[in-house]
């Protein structure tokens, strides 16, 4: 059966009619020469949104992360991150290949590490010439933890510890607008405390592609060169940057709708006997541990897909996830609430 309710990720969306119009009508120029007015407008908007001096438009959030991390260390230096963070799991060793960084993954709780863990990891070596930690990357919201959000107090503590230790701090903020929405704060309240921040436009914001890295004027000026080295320089990129401008105008406040639908969805699944830990549902992610139902992950996904509902795998061998987004309606949620328990519980009975 064709998937009719696609909850695999918030990356599956297609541009809305309004976004397509904005893209078609975009005023463009040569982006490599910094002459594209729509790209410039997007960069200025995002810099202000995140509380930074400047921002740089690039094709993907992975490239944004890779550029930022390369700016913060030399080959042989150490990057510290939570062990299941995107930069360590889904960027295919990019920090080693591109920046020459050694990676040190620390076990986290809800995708978060502590200041004490950081102090231990960054303790000076007894060898004067030994490798040392120079940068830490934090992820907010944390994808593999299930869209979990850093409490501001914990975030402040870890960032201040990093500053005390002389480390650069990068925020993988692909979904930082979801984090700000969940906390009820301006995005800058989270992002401004970091040296660099990435923001993805193709996740909750519904753009077809694009991301930005933000930081100081000096850092972003260096990032321009790295963008060229990464092959990320473009020409009339205002056509896609226009999607980002449109999204900032129309798709940020509505993130709260995704969160509300995810919460209602999770509560209904739990009430129907599907193993969902409600305390982990903080944004637009809902995780289901099918292993607790005696089901194999791939079998559960196949059963749901046949029933017309798409969910996706996670880094856990027994957990699948649903992600709400701008193409998921209240009616979709109600239908999924009916289909998922009956489909999975039928698999248990079988």
Beta strands, then each sheet from edge to edge (+ up, - down):
strand 1: 5-6
strand 2: 54-58
strand 3: 78-82
strand 4: 102-106
strand 5: 133-139
strand 6: 168-172
strand 7: 196-200
strand 8: 211-215
strand 9: 285-289
strand 10: 309-310
strand 11: 312-313
strand 12: 319-323
sheet 1: 1+ 10+
sheet 2: 2+ 8- 7+ 6+ 5+ 3+ 4+
sheet 3: 9+ 12- 11+
end
